[in-house]
Amino acid sequence: MFRTRKQFSAPLAISIVLTLVSAVLAQPTPARFSQTKAQATHSVSVSKVTYHGWPNSLVLSNGQVEALVVPAIGRVMQFHFVGEGSVFFENREMDGKAPDPAAKDWGNFGGDKSWPSPQADWEKVTKRSWPPPVGFDSMPVQATVKGKAVELVSAVDPAYGIRERRRIELARREPVMTITTTYEKVSGDPVKVGVWVITQMAEPLRAFIVLPAKSQYPDGYTKLMDVRPRDLKVEDGLLSLTRDQKDATKVGTDGGTLLWMNEQDVLRIDAPRVAGAEYPDQGSSAEIYTNQDPLAYIELETLGPLSTMKVGDHMQRTNTYTLLRRTEKDPAAEAKKILGR
């Protein structure tokens, strides 16, 4: 039976008023509502900047993270939280310099790039074992903004006859970047090759590779340089290490996920391994290189399957980069939490 207003008792009226007040207080304030609405409608922006002396560079931002792309040297030079410090390694001594395809020494700018694998075949294909093939490393690239993504297109490498395309994009609401690397065989004889992505990182607190449940390697990894990393550990399905200050080191695994960690942040790189495919470097699909002093950096490297390319063929690999905040004091505990272990 419904009651008229005159039939409400005093206690009941007070109860109703308190319920209404609680409901109002539970609603978001205008500031909170505006923030939620802004987040829901936030999108990626792309703008042109001069970055450390390189004009016509591009910054992609989604409000949480930003990526710095430098076409003058063909690299993604940085990926970090907005307004915060470096995650990728950048060699400040190379700021504003142009790459030199005729140089006999390697111009180490830092950042993220792609080279053709296996490195052991460079001398056969390019007639030199080092520096890297010029079309992939020592020439500027053409940059085009396509929607909210940036596409970098290289010249055709004269030895491999391959043009490289790299598409860089950010997720709208997450601290995630994807880079899709495509090799296009344009000219020359057939060549056996794979997509190799090298991400140079600042000095880590610790770096990890997630190992498969059943690794093809008895120890979970293969040593790719003379010196074994002094601080290497394999525990609970994770290979981990720190940078060796004295010697350059490198290990390969059959994993597809790598983690870099400093005191505040974690960068996760995912590039899944293709089952049954042939891989370079004794079958490696994920590698870590550590550089000796004085340049304090490491490389998180992913390698795609090898395939013989002939004119007209395409080969493609996608790397996903996710930035995360540290929440655990212990690096191993942090890695396990991120991986859901």
C-alpha positions in Angstrom: 0.0 0.0 0.0 1.4 3.4 -1.0 1.7 6.2 1.5 1.1 9.9 0.9 3.7 12.4 2.1 1.5 13.3 5.2 1.7 9.6 6.3 5.5 9.5 6.6 6.7 9.1 10.2 9.6 11.2 11.4 12.1 8.3 11.8 11.3 7.1 8.3 11.7 10.6 6.8 15.1 10.9 8.5 16.1 7.5 7.1 15.1 8.5 3.6 17.1 11.8 3.8 20.2 10.1 5.0 20.0 7.5 2.2 19.7 10.3 -0.4 22.7 12.2 1.1 24.8 9.0 1.0 23.9 8.4 -2.6 24.9 12.0 -3.6 28.2 11.7 -1.7 28.9 8.4 -3.5 28.7 10.1 -6.9 32.0 11.2 -8.5 33.0 14.9 -8.1 33.0 17.0 -11.3 36.8 16.7 -11.3 36.7 12.9 -11.1 34.0 12.7 -13.7 36.0 15.0 -16.1 39.1 12.8 -15.6 37.2 9.6 -16.3 35.6 11.1 -19.4 39.0 12.4 -20.6 40.5 9.0 -20.2 37.7 7.4 -22.1 38.1 9.7 -25.1 41.8 10.0 -25.0 43.6 9.2 -28.3 47.1 9.0 -29.6 48.8 12.2 -31.0 51.8 12.5 -33.4 53.8 15.7 -33.5 57.0 16.8 -35.1 60.0 17.8 -32.9 63.7 18.4 -33.1 65.2 15.7 -30.9 68.7 16.1 -29.6 69.8 17.9 -32.7 67.8 15.7 -35.2 65.1 17.8 -37.0 61.9 16.3 -38.3 61.8 13.7 -35.5 58.4 12.5 -34.4 56.9 11.9 -30.9 53.9 9.6 -30.4 52.0 10.1 -27.2 48.9 8.6 -25.6 49.1 10.7 -22.4 50.8 7.9 -20.5 53.8 6.9 -22.6 55.6 8.4 -25.5 57.8 7.1 -28.3 60.5 9.2 -30.0 61.2 8.3 -33.6 64.2 9.7 -35.4 64.0 9.1 -39.2 67.4 10.7 -39.7 69.1 7.6 -38.2 66.3 5.1 -38.7 65.6 4.3 -35.1 62.9 4.5 -32.4 65.2 6.3 -29.9 63.0 6.3 -26.8 59.9 4.7 -25.2 59.1 5.9 -21.7 56.4 7.3 -19.3 55.5 10.9 -20.2 57.8 13.3 -18.3 60.1 10.6 -16.9 63.6 9.4 -17.6 65.1 7.2 -20.2 64.4 3.5 -20.6 66.1 2.9 -24.0 69.8 3.6 -24.1 70.8 6.7 -26.0 74.5 7.5 -26.8 74.6 11.2 -26.2 78.0 11.4 -28.0 76.1 10.7 -31.2 73.5 13.4 -30.8 72.6 15.2 -34.0 75.1 13.2 -36.1 74.2 11.7 -39.4 74.8 8.0 -40.2 77.7 7.2 -42.6 77.3 4.2 -44.9 81.0 4.4 -45.8 82.2 4.3 -42.2 84.4 1.4 -41.2 83.4 1.8 -37.5 79.9 1.3 -36.3 77.9 4.4 -35.3 76.2 3.3 -32.1 73.3 5.7 -31.6 71.3 3.5 -29.3 67.5 3.0 -29.5 65.5 0.2 -31.3 66.3 -1.0 -34.8 66.3 -4.1 -37.0 69.1 -6.0 -38.7 68.9 -9.1 -40.9 69.9 -12.3 -39.3 72.0 -14.4 -39.1 74.9 -12.1 -38.4 77.2 -15.0 -39.4 76.1 -14.5 -43.0 76.9 -10.8 -43.3 80.3 -11.4 -44.7 79.0 -13.7 -47.3 76.2 -11.4 -48.4 77.8 -7.9 -47.9 81.5 -8.8 -48.2 82.1 -7.5 -44.7 81.4 -9.0 -41.3 81.0 -5.6 -39.6 79.6 -2.9 -39.4 76.0 -4.0 -40.1 74.4 -3.8 -43.6 74.1 -0.2 -44.7 70.4 -0.2 -45.7 69.4 -1.5 -42.3 71.6 0.6 -40.1 73.6 3.5 -41.7 71.1 5.5 -43.8 68.2 7.8 -43.1 64.7 6.5 -43.7 61.5 8.0 -45.0 58.8 8.7 -42.3 55.1 8.9 -43.0 52.3 9.6 -40.5 49.5 7.2 -41.2 46.5 8.0 -39.0 47.9 7.7 -35.5 50.9 5.5 -36.5 54.3 6.3 -38.0 55.8 4.2 -40.8 59.5 4.2 -41.5 60.7 3.0 -45.0 64.3 2.3 -45.7 66.3 2.4 -48.9 66.8 -1.0 -50.6 69.9 -2.5 -49.1 72.4 -3.0 -52.0 73.6 -6.4 -50.8 70.4 -8.0 -49.5 68.1 -6.4 -52.0 65.6 -5.9 -49.2 63.6 -2.8 -48.2 62.6 -2.5 -44.5 59.3 -1.1 -43.3 58.6 -0.4 -39.6 55.2 0.6 -38.3 55.2 2.2 -34.8 52.0 2.7 -32.9 50.7 3.2 -29.4 47.7 1.7 -27.7 45.0 4.4 -26.9 44.7 3.7 -23.2 47.5 1.4 -22.2 51.3 2.0 -21.9 51.9 -0.3 -24.9 53.8 0.2 -28.1 53.9 -2.2 -31.1 56.5 -2.2 -33.8 55.8 -4.3 -36.9 58.9 -4.9 -39.0 58.4 -6.0 -42.6 61.2 -7.0 -45.0 60.4 -6.8 -48.7 62.6 -8.5 -51.2 63.0 -6.1 -54.1 66.0 -7.2 -56.1 68.9 -9.6 -56.4 69.4 -13.3 -55.8 67.4 -15.3 -53.2 68.7 -14.9 -49.7 68.1 -16.7 -46.5 67.2 -14.2 -43.8 65.3 -13.5 -40.7 64.0 -10.3 -38.9 66.2 -9.5 -36.0 65.1 -6.6 -33.6 67.6 -5.1 -31.3 66.5 -2.8 -28.4 69.3 -1.1 -26.6 68.3 -0.5 -22.9 69.8 1.6 -20.2 71.7 -0.1 -17.3 69.2 -2.5 -15.7 68.8 -3.6 -12.1 68.2 -7.1 -13.7 67.0 -8.5 -17.0 65.0 -11.7 -17.7 64.1 -14.1 -20.4 61.1 -16.4 -19.9 62.1 -19.9 -20.8 59.7 -22.5 -22.4 58.6 -25.4 -20.2 60.8 -27.7 -22.3 63.8 -25.8 -23.6 65.8 -27.3 -26.4 69.0 -26.3 -24.5 70.1 -28.6 -21.5 70.8 -25.5 -19.4 68.0 -23.4 -20.8 70.3 -21.2 -22.8 73.2 -21.2 -25.2 76.4 -19.1 -24.8 76.9 -16.9 -27.9 80.1 -15.1 -26.8 83.3 -16.3 -25.1 82.5 -15.1 -21.6 79.5 -16.4 -19.7 77.7 -13.7 -17.8 79.0 -13.8 -14.3 75.6 -13.2 -12.6 73.5 -15.5 -14.8 70.8 -17.5 -13.0 68.2 -20.0 -14.3 65.5 -20.4 -11.7 61.7 -21.2 -11.9 61.6 -21.0 -15.7 63.4 -17.6 -15.8 66.9 -16.8 -17.0 68.2 -13.6 -15.4 71.4 -11.6 -15.3 72.9 -8.2 -14.8 75.4 -6.3 -17.0 78.9 -7.5 -16.8 81.1 -4.3 -16.4 84.3 -6.0 -17.5 83.4 -8.2 -20.5 80.8 -8.2 -23.3 78.5 -11.2 -23.0 75.6 -12.7 -24.9 73.2 -15.6 -24.4 70.5 -17.1 -26.6 67.3 -18.9 -25.7 64.2 -20.4 -27.3 62.0 -18.0 -25.4 59.7 -15.2 -26.7 59.3 -12.8 -23.7 62.0 -10.6 -22.2 61.9 -8.2 -19.2 64.1 -5.2 -18.4 63.9 -3.8 -14.9 65.3 -0.8 -13.0 64.3 0.5 -9.6 60.9 2.0 -10.7 59.9 0.5 -14.0 59.7 -2.7 -16.1 59.7 -3.0 -19.8 58.3 -6.2 -21.2 58.9 -7.3 -24.8 56.8 -10.0 -26.4 57.7 -11.6 -29.8 56.3 -15.2 -29.7 58.4 -18.0 -31.1 57.0 -19.9 -34.1 56.9 -23.7 -33.4 58.8 -25.9 -35.8 60.6 -23.0 -37.6 64.3 -22.7 -38.2 66.1 -20.0 -36.1 69.6 -18.5 -36.2 72.3 -18.4 -33.5 72.0 -22.1 -32.6 68.2 -21.9 -32.7 67.8 -18.7 -30.6 64.6 -16.6 -30.7 65.3 -14.3 -27.7 68.8 -13.1 -26.6 70.4 -10.7 -24.2 73.7 -8.9 -24.9 75.5 -6.9 -22.2 78.1 -4.3 -23.1 81.2 -3.7 -21.1 82.2 -0.3 -19.7 82.3 2.5 -20.5 79.0 2.4 -22.4 76.6 1.0 -19.8 73.8 -0.7 -21.8 72.3 -4.1 -22.6 70.4 -5.3 -25.6 67.1 -7.2 -25.5 67.0 -9.0 -28.9 64.2 -10.9 -30.6 64.8 -13.1 -33.7 62.2 -14.4 -36.2 62.3 -17.6 -38.2 64.7 -17.9 -41.1 63.3 -18.1 -44.7 64.7 -17.9 -48.2 63.4 -14.7 -49.8 63.1 -14.2 -53.5 62.0 -11.1 -55.3 58.4 -10.3 -54.4 58.5 -12.0 -51.1 57.6 -10.4 -47.7 58.5 -11.3 -44.2 57.0 -9.7 -41.1 57.4 -9.8 -37.3 55.7 -7.8 -34.5 57.2 -6.8 -31.2 54.9 -5.6 -28.3 56.5 -3.3 -25.7 54.7 -2.8 -22.4 55.8 -0.4 -19.7 54.9 -1.3 -16.1 55.5 0.2 -12.6 57.4 -1.8 -10.1 55.3 -3.0 -7.2 57.6 -5.7 -5.6 60.9 -5.1 -3.9 62.5 -8.3 -5.2 63.2 -8.4 -9.0 62.4 -12.1 -9.3 59.2 -11.6 -7.4 58.3 -8.7 -9.7 59.0 -10.8 -12.8 56.8 -13.7 -11.5 54.0 -11.3 -10.6 54.0 -9.7 -14.1 54.0 -13.2 -15.7 51.2 -14.4 -13.5 53.3 -17.0 -11.7 
